[in-house]
Amino acid sequence: MLVHPTPEAGPRAPSLPAGGDGMEDAPVKTIRLATPADAAPIAGIYAPIVAGTPISFELEAPTAREMARRIAAVLAFAPWLVCVEDGAVTGYAYAGRHHERAAYRWSVDLSVYVREGGRRTGVGTALYRALLALLRLQRFRAAHAGITLPNAASVGFHEALGFRPVGVFPRVGWKGGAWYDVGYWQLELGDRTGVPSEPLGMEALRRLPGVAAALAGA
């Protein structure tokens, strides 16, 4: 489920600083591809979302080991990014398959989570901008965000980035003693009027010269 908006991670993947707000004393945000070594801080960010909110429909927070498995599975298909500030992972974002059937292969679903205390500091925006740029390089055509409602902050965040509402599933999830609606927002990543080129896999993406610019321009 999408949300708008830790210990130091292990070995780092290549990365570049993301654009900041110009303040000299602000931490430098570095956006890079995640590695399984990031599983513990990522699990730490996600756990309170699962335990204390309906934003995620999971009922039990995944362990670091399970999170490492998820990271590896996603990275076989699409980017999983982390934001690092002062050596700590402060947020993450990734893309997953919209559906398994072949005709959906140009569409992805996105998730973004930011560490408690780090929201509304530009971390989520930096992650999404980099992620969307990489997905365009992969030739995906549409990105989707599912948002547990109500969540005005997440709706505003996505619409500021160009997402538009496409529908609501009413009372589709039960958590914490209440039923929740889930709304869906879509962003067009590329032209959808003709025969599309096949999406690129992660190995092909890593070889493209535009990857560094996508990460640096977040």
C-alpha positions as CSV (number, residue, x, y, z in Angstrom):
1,M,0.0,0.0,0.0
2,L,1.3,3.4,-0.8
3,V,2.2,6.0,1.8
4,H,3.4,9.6,1.7
5,P,4.8,10.4,3.1
6,T,17.8,3.4,11.6
7,P,20.9,1.7,11.6
8,E,23.6,2.3,9.1
9,A,23.3,0.2,6.0
10,G,26.0,-2.2,4.8
11,P,27.9,-2.1,1.5
12,R,26.6,0.6,-0.8
13,A,25.5,0.4,-4.4
14,P,26.8,3.2,-6.7
15,S,25.0,6.5,-6.0
16,L,25.0,10.2,-6.5
17,P,23.7,13.1,-4.3
18,A,20.1,14.0,-4.9
19,G,19.1,17.6,-5.3
20,G,18.7,19.5,-2.0
21,D,17.0,22.7,-1.0
22,G,20.1,24.8,-1.0
23,M,20.6,24.9,2.8
24,E,24.2,24.5,3.7
25,D,23.4,22.7,7.0
26,A,20.8,20.3,5.5
27,P,21.8,16.7,5.3
28,V,22.8,15.6,1.8
29,K,20.3,13.1,0.4
30,T,21.9,10.3,-1.6
31,I,19.5,8.1,-3.7
32,R,20.9,4.7,-4.7
33,L,19.7,1.2,-5.5
34,A,19.1,-0.8,-2.4
35,T,21.0,-4.0,-1.5
36,P,20.0,-6.8,0.8
37,A,22.3,-5.2,3.4
38,D,19.7,-2.4,3.7
39,A,17.0,-4.9,4.9
40,A,17.3,-4.1,8.6
41,P,16.8,-0.3,8.3
42,I,14.1,-0.8,5.7
43,A,12.3,-3.2,8.0
44,G,12.7,-0.7,10.8
45,I,11.0,2.0,8.8
46,Y,8.2,-0.3,7.7
47,A,7.4,-2.0,11.1
48,P,5.6,0.9,12.8
49,I,3.5,1.5,9.6
50,V,2.3,-2.1,9.8
51,A,1.8,-2.1,13.6
52,G,0.1,1.3,14.1
53,T,-1.6,2.4,10.9
54,P,-4.0,1.1,8.1
55,I,-1.6,2.5,5.5
56,S,-0.3,-1.0,5.0
57,F,-2.7,-3.9,5.0
58,E,-0.1,-6.3,6.3
59,L,-0.8,-7.4,9.9
60,E,2.6,-8.6,10.9
61,A,5.8,-6.6,10.1
62,P,8.3,-8.6,8.0
63,T,11.6,-9.5,9.6
64,A,14.9,-8.2,8.2
65,R,15.4,-11.6,6.5
66,E,12.1,-11.4,4.8
67,M,12.7,-7.9,3.7
68,A,16.0,-8.9,2.2
69,R,14.1,-11.6,0.2
70,R,11.6,-8.9,-1.0
71,I,14.4,-6.5,-2.0
72,A,16.1,-9.2,-4.1
73,A,12.8,-10.2,-5.7
74,V,12.0,-6.6,-6.7
75,L,15.5,-5.9,-8.0
76,A,15.1,-8.8,-10.4
77,F,12.4,-6.7,-12.1
78,A,12.5,-3.0,-11.3
79,P,14.3,-0.5,-9.1
80,W,14.2,-0.5,-5.3
81,L,15.7,2.7,-4.1
82,V,16.9,4.0,-0.7
83,C,17.5,7.5,0.5
84,V,20.6,7.8,2.7
85,E,21.3,10.9,4.9
86,D,24.3,11.0,7.2
87,G,24.9,7.3,6.7
88,A,21.4,6.2,7.6
89,V,18.6,5.0,5.4
90,T,15.8,7.5,5.9
91,G,13.3,6.2,3.3
92,Y,12.8,3.8,0.4
93,A,10.7,3.4,-2.7
94,Y,10.2,0.6,-5.2
95,A,8.1,-0.6,-8.1
96,G,6.3,-3.9,-8.4
97,R,4.3,-5.7,-11.1
98,H,0.8,-4.3,-11.5
99,H,-0.4,-7.8,-12.3
100,E,1.3,-11.1,-13.3
101,R,-0.5,-11.6,-16.6
102,A,1.5,-10.6,-19.7
103,A,-0.6,-7.8,-21.0
104,Y,0.0,-5.8,-17.8
105,R,3.8,-5.9,-18.2
106,W,4.0,-2.2,-19.1
107,S,2.4,-1.2,-15.8
108,V,3.8,-1.0,-12.3
109,D,2.6,-0.3,-8.8
110,L,4.7,2.0,-6.6
111,S,5.4,2.2,-2.8
112,V,7.2,4.8,-0.8
113,Y,7.9,4.9,2.9
114,V,9.8,7.5,5.0
115,R,11.3,7.1,8.4
116,E,9.3,8.6,11.3
117,G,10.5,12.2,11.8
118,G,11.7,12.5,8.3
119,R,8.5,13.1,6.5
120,R,7.8,16.4,4.7
121,T,11.6,16.9,4.3
122,G,11.8,16.1,0.6
123,V,12.8,12.4,1.1
124,G,9.7,11.0,-0.5
125,T,9.8,13.4,-3.4
126,A,13.5,12.7,-4.1
127,L,12.8,8.9,-4.1
128,Y,9.8,9.2,-6.3
129,R,11.5,11.5,-8.9
130,A,14.4,9.1,-9.2
131,L,12.2,6.0,-9.3
132,L,9.9,7.5,-12.0
133,A,12.9,8.5,-14.1
134,L,14.3,5.0,-14.0
135,L,10.9,3.5,-14.8
136,R,10.7,5.7,-17.9
137,L,14.2,4.4,-18.9
138,Q,12.8,0.9,-18.6
139,R,10.0,1.8,-21.0
140,F,7.2,1.2,-18.5
141,R,4.1,3.2,-19.6
142,A,1.9,3.6,-16.4
143,A,2.6,3.8,-12.7
144,H,-0.1,3.3,-10.1
145,A,-0.4,4.2,-6.4
146,G,-2.9,2.5,-4.1
147,I,-3.8,4.7,-1.0
148,T,-5.7,3.7,2.0
149,L,-8.4,6.4,2.5
150,P,-8.6,8.9,4.0
151,N,-5.0,10.1,3.6
152,A,-4.9,13.7,2.4
153,A,-1.1,13.9,2.7
154,S,-0.5,11.0,0.4
155,V,-3.2,12.1,-2.1
156,G,-1.6,15.6,-2.2
157,F,1.9,14.2,-2.6
158,H,0.9,12.0,-5.5
159,E,-1.2,14.6,-7.3
160,A,1.6,17.1,-7.0
161,L,3.8,14.7,-8.9
162,G,1.1,14.3,-11.7
163,F,-0.8,11.3,-10.5
164,R,-4.6,11.4,-11.2
165,P,-7.4,9.4,-9.5
166,V,-8.7,6.5,-11.4
167,G,-11.0,4.8,-9.0
168,V,-11.9,3.7,-5.4
169,F,-12.5,0.2,-4.0
170,P,-14.9,0.9,-1.2
171,R,-14.5,-0.9,2.2
172,V,-12.0,-3.4,0.7
173,G,-9.8,-3.9,3.7
174,W,-10.5,-4.6,7.4
175,K,-7.8,-3.7,9.9
176,G,-7.8,-2.4,13.5
177,G,-11.5,-2.8,13.9
178,A,-12.5,-0.8,10.8
179,W,-13.2,-1.1,7.1
180,Y,-11.1,1.0,4.8
181,D,-11.5,2.2,1.2
182,V,-8.5,2.1,-1.1
183,G,-8.2,4.7,-3.9
184,Y,-6.0,4.3,-6.9
185,W,-4.0,7.0,-8.7
186,Q,-2.2,6.7,-12.1
187,L,0.7,8.5,-13.8
188,E,1.4,8.1,-17.5
189,L,5.0,7.3,-18.0
190,G,5.0,7.1,-21.8
191,D,2.9,7.1,-24.9
192,R,0.1,4.6,-24.9
193,T,-1.4,5.2,-28.4
194,G,0.6,2.7,-30.4
195,V,2.5,-0.6,-30.2
196,P,4.9,-0.3,-27.2
197,S,8.5,-1.4,-27.1
198,E,9.2,-4.2,-24.6
199,P,10.2,-3.0,-21.1
200,L,13.9,-3.3,-20.3
201,G,15.0,-5.6,-17.5
202,M,17.2,-4.4,-14.6
203,E,20.5,-5.7,-16.2
204,A,19.8,-3.7,-19.3
205,L,18.8,-0.6,-17.2
206,R,22.0,-0.8,-15.3
207,R,24.0,-0.4,-18.5
208,L,22.2,2.7,-19.7
209,P,24.1,6.0,-19.4
210,G,21.0,7.8,-18.1
211,V,20.9,5.9,-14.8
212,A,23.4,8.1,-13.0
213,A,21.6,11.3,-14.1
214,A,18.2,9.8,-13.0
215,L,19.6,9.2,-9.5
216,A,21.4,12.6,-9.3
217,G,18.5,14.6,-10.6
218,A,16.0,13.3,-7.9
